Amino acid sequence: MKLTKSEIGLIITLLTLSFIGFIIKLPSVFRHHDSELHFLFYLLTAIFFYFIFGKNRMSNHIVIFFLLLIFGIGIEVMQELSNHLLPKKIHGKFDPKDVFYNLLGLIAATLFWGVSLLVKKMINTIENENKN
């Protein structure tokens, strides 16, 4: 997967904002929906990356899937480390439930991506049959 400079800049910007968002403490109104927010974030992020950078290639899809999974685990590890390295606790601790919901979001995005490819292929097949 070869990326342009603007694509690399976009990825770095989005990952930086995501990192900041996951490190800071959630406002109290969202705290009871942490799992759903993890699921939703990874669902939407994966779909975005699949359609922008996936180029309908399975190898790109696999790379994106595992990079986002590693990112999600890394964020949880960083939250735990921040509690040990900083004098003030800025976030919760490592939560396996968050990693699980990250993974569920990635799986749901994968299913969405796969179904969209099948629909696209069916439409192309129908269009080709109509041309003939």
Stockholm file with secondary structure:
# STOCKHOLM 1.0

chainA/1-132         MKLTKSEIGLIITLLTLSFIGFIIKLPSVFRHHDSELHFLFYLLTAIFFYFIFGKNRMSNHIVIFFLLLIFGIGIEVMQELSNHLLPKKIHGKFDPKDVFYNLLGLIAATLFWGVSLLVKKMINTIENENKN
#=GR chainA/1-132 SS CCCCHHHHHHHHHHHHHHHHHHHSCCCTTTGGGHHHHHHHHHHHHHHHHHHHHCTTCHHHHHHHHHHHHHHHHHHHHHHHHHHHHSSSCCSCCCCHHHHHHHHHHHHHHHHHHHHHHHHHHHHHHHHHHHHC
#=GC SS_cons         CCCCHHHHHHHHHHHHHHHHHHHSCCCTTTGGGHHHHHHHHHHHHHHHHHHHHCTTCHHHHHHHHHHHHHHHHHHHHHHHHHHHHSSSCCSCCCCHHHHHHHHHHHHHHHHHHHHHHHHHHHHHHHHHHHHC
//
